[in-house]
């Protein structure tokens, strides 16, 4: 797989919450480190997303903010 996005985070799908239109995908990158994505239900079905499956969070943004305390 080759993409123009520079940020690809590999993890395991921890949970798939299927809704009427969208699905919430919780991807565990490391123990206690999660990324949550909302995608269409149709996309989740086409990708055959399921708990335990390896997947990537692909982040493409023109702005990424950094904050500190």
KEDO-682779 format. One record per residue (C-alpha): y, z, x; chain; residue in one letter; residue number from 1. Coordinates in nm, 3 decimals, always signed. Each point is the difference from the previous one (the first is absolute). Layout:
<node><v>Y</v><w>Z</w><u>X</u><unit>A</unit><code>a</code><pos>NUM</pos></node>
...
This chain:
<node><v>+0.000</v><w>+0.000</w><u>+0.000</u><unit>A</unit><code>x</code><pos>1</pos></node>
<node><v>+0.342</v><w>-0.096</w><u>+0.135</u><unit>A</unit><code>x</code><pos>2</pos></node>
<node><v>+0.324</v><w>+0.107</w><u>-0.166</u><unit>A</unit><code>x</code><pos>3</pos></node>
<node><v>+0.368</v><w>-0.004</w><u>+0.081</u><unit>A</unit><code>x</code><pos>4</pos></node>
<node><v>+0.031</v><w>+0.368</w><u>-0.093</u><unit>A</unit><code>x</code><pos>5</pos></node>
<node><v>+0.013</v><w>+0.220</w><u>+0.307</u><unit>A</unit><code>x</code><pos>6</pos></node>
<node><v>-0.124</v><w>+0.322</w><u>-0.154</u><unit>A</unit><code>x</code><pos>7</pos></node>
<node><v>-0.366</v><w>+0.008</w><u>-0.099</u><unit>A</unit><code>x</code><pos>8</pos></node>
<node><v>-0.160</v><w>+0.340</w><u>-0.046</u><unit>A</unit><code>x</code><pos>9</pos></node>
<node><v>-0.380</v><w>+0.013</w><u>-0.022</u><unit>A</unit><code>x</code><pos>10</pos></node>
<node><v>-0.168</v><w>+0.261</w><u>-0.213</u><unit>A</unit><code>x</code><pos>11</pos></node>
<node><v>-0.264</v><w>+0.080</w><u>-0.260</u><unit>A</unit><code>x</code><pos>12</pos></node>
<node><v>+0.066</v><w>-0.012</w><u>-0.371</u><unit>A</unit><code>x</code><pos>13</pos></node>
<node><v>-0.003</v><w>+0.359</w><u>-0.122</u><unit>A</unit><code>x</code><pos>14</pos></node>
<node><v>+0.063</v><w>-0.071</w><u>-0.367</u><unit>A</unit><code>x</code><pos>15</pos></node>
<node><v>+0.067</v><w>-0.284</w><u>-0.241</u><unit>A</unit><code>x</code><pos>16</pos></node>
<node><v>+0.179</v><w>+0.098</w><u>-0.322</u><unit>A</unit><code>x</code><pos>17</pos></node>
<node><v>-0.028</v><w>-0.291</w><u>-0.242</u><unit>A</unit><code>x</code><pos>18</pos></node>
<node><v>+0.269</v><w>-0.036</w><u>-0.266</u><unit>A</unit><code>x</code><pos>19</pos></node>
<node><v>+0.060</v><w>-0.250</w><u>-0.278</u><unit>A</unit><code>x</code><pos>20</pos></node>
<node><v>+0.215</v><w>-0.226</w><u>+0.220</u><unit>A</unit><code>x</code><pos>21</pos></node>
<node><v>+0.015</v><w>+0.154</w><u>+0.348</u><unit>A</unit><code>x</code><pos>22</pos></node>
<node><v>-0.236</v><w>+0.188</w><u>+0.230</u><unit>A</unit><code>x</code><pos>23</pos></node>
<node><v>+0.097</v><w>+0.277</w><u>+0.239</u><unit>A</unit><code>x</code><pos>24</pos></node>
<node><v>-0.183</v><w>-0.023</w><u>+0.332</u><unit>A</unit><code>x</code><pos>25</pos></node>
<node><v>-0.011</v><w>+0.304</w><u>+0.229</u><unit>A</unit><code>x</code><pos>26</pos></node>
<node><v>-0.083</v><w>-0.103</w><u>+0.355</u><unit>A</unit><code>x</code><pos>27</pos></node>
<node><v>-0.090</v><w>+0.274</w><u>+0.249</u><unit>A</unit><code>x</code><pos>28</pos></node>
<node><v>+0.111</v><w>-0.096</w><u>+0.351</u><unit>A</unit><code>x</code><pos>29</pos></node>
<node><v>-0.116</v><w>+0.323</w><u>+0.164</u><unit>A</unit><code>x</code><pos>30</pos></node>
<node><v>-0.102</v><w>+0.338</w><u>-0.133</u><unit>A</unit><code>x</code><pos>31</pos></node>
<node><v>+0.293</v><w>+0.117</w><u>-0.210</u><unit>A</unit><code>x</code><pos>32</pos></node>
<node><v>+0.204</v><w>-0.318</w><u>+0.058</u><unit>A</unit><code>x</code><pos>33</pos></node>
<node><v>+0.021</v><w>-0.226</w><u>-0.304</u><unit>A</unit><code>x</code><pos>34</pos></node>
<node><v>+0.188</v><w>-0.306</w><u>-0.118</u><unit>A</unit><code>x</code><pos>35</pos></node>
<node><v>+0.025</v><w>-0.074</w><u>-0.371</u><unit>A</unit><code>x</code><pos>36</pos></node>
<node><v>+0.049</v><w>-0.349</w><u>-0.138</u><unit>A</unit><code>x</code><pos>37</pos></node>
<node><v>+0.048</v><w>-0.128</w><u>-0.354</u><unit>A</unit><code>x</code><pos>38</pos></node>
<node><v>-0.139</v><w>-0.351</w><u>-0.047</u><unit>A</unit><code>x</code><pos>39</pos></node>
<node><v>-0.097</v><w>-0.200</w><u>-0.304</u><unit>A</unit><code>x</code><pos>40</pos></node>
<node><v>-0.334</v><w>+0.081</w><u>-0.157</u><unit>A</unit><code>x</code><pos>41</pos></node>
<node><v>-0.095</v><w>-0.366</w><u>+0.042</u><unit>A</unit><code>x</code><pos>42</pos></node>
<node><v>+0.069</v><w>+0.013</w><u>+0.376</u><unit>A</unit><code>x</code><pos>43</pos></node>
<node><v>-0.209</v><w>+0.316</w><u>+0.039</u><unit>A</unit><code>x</code><pos>44</pos></node>
<node><v>-0.287</v><w>-0.169</w><u>-0.185</u><unit>A</unit><code>x</code><pos>45</pos></node>
<node><v>+0.032</v><w>-0.323</w><u>+0.203</u><unit>A</unit><code>x</code><pos>46</pos></node>
<node><v>-0.008</v><w>+0.199</w><u>+0.325</u><unit>A</unit><code>x</code><pos>47</pos></node>
<node><v>-0.295</v><w>+0.203</w><u>-0.132</u><unit>A</unit><code>x</code><pos>48</pos></node>
<node><v>+0.170</v><w>+0.323</w><u>+0.105</u><unit>A</unit><code>x</code><pos>49</pos></node>
<node><v>-0.223</v><w>+0.304</w><u>-0.026</u><unit>A</unit><code>x</code><pos>50</pos></node>
<node><v>-0.018</v><w>+0.352</w><u>+0.136</u><unit>A</unit><code>x</code><pos>51</pos></node>
<node><v>-0.133</v><w>+0.008</w><u>+0.357</u><unit>A</unit><code>x</code><pos>52</pos></node>
<node><v>+0.083</v><w>-0.363</w><u>+0.077</u><unit>A</unit><code>x</code><pos>53</pos></node>
<node><v>+0.209</v><w>-0.079</w><u>+0.308</u><unit>A</unit><code>x</code><pos>54</pos></node>
<node><v>+0.338</v><w>-0.155</w><u>-0.076</u><unit>A</unit><code>x</code><pos>55</pos></node>
<node><v>+0.341</v><w>-0.050</w><u>+0.156</u><unit>A</unit><code>x</code><pos>56</pos></node>
<node><v>+0.344</v><w>+0.109</w><u>-0.115</u><unit>A</unit><code>x</code><pos>57</pos></node>
<node><v>+0.222</v><w>-0.294</w><u>+0.096</u><unit>A</unit><code>x</code><pos>58</pos></node>
<node><v>+0.369</v><w>+0.087</w><u>+0.016</u><unit>A</unit><code>x</code><pos>59</pos></node>
<node><v>+0.266</v><w>-0.268</w><u>+0.019</u><unit>A</unit><code>x</code><pos>60</pos></node>
<node><v>+0.354</v><w>+0.118</w><u>-0.043</u><unit>A</unit><code>x</code><pos>61</pos></node>
<node><v>+0.334</v><w>-0.109</w><u>+0.131</u><unit>A</unit><code>x</code><pos>62</pos></node>
<node><v>+0.108</v><w>+0.366</w><u>+0.011</u><unit>A</unit><code>x</code><pos>63</pos></node>
<node><v>-0.205</v><w>+0.305</w><u>+0.092</u><unit>A</unit><code>x</code><pos>64</pos></node>
<node><v>+0.193</v><w>+0.324</w><u>+0.004</u><unit>A</unit><code>x</code><pos>65</pos></node>
<node><v>-0.070</v><w>+0.288</w><u>+0.237</u><unit>A</unit><code>x</code><pos>66</pos></node>
<node><v>+0.100</v><w>+0.359</w><u>-0.082</u><unit>A</unit><code>x</code><pos>67</pos></node>
<node><v>-0.010</v><w>+0.329</w><u>+0.185</u><unit>A</unit><code>x</code><pos>68</pos></node>
<node><v>+0.056</v><w>+0.361</w><u>-0.106</u><unit>A</unit><code>x</code><pos>69</pos></node>
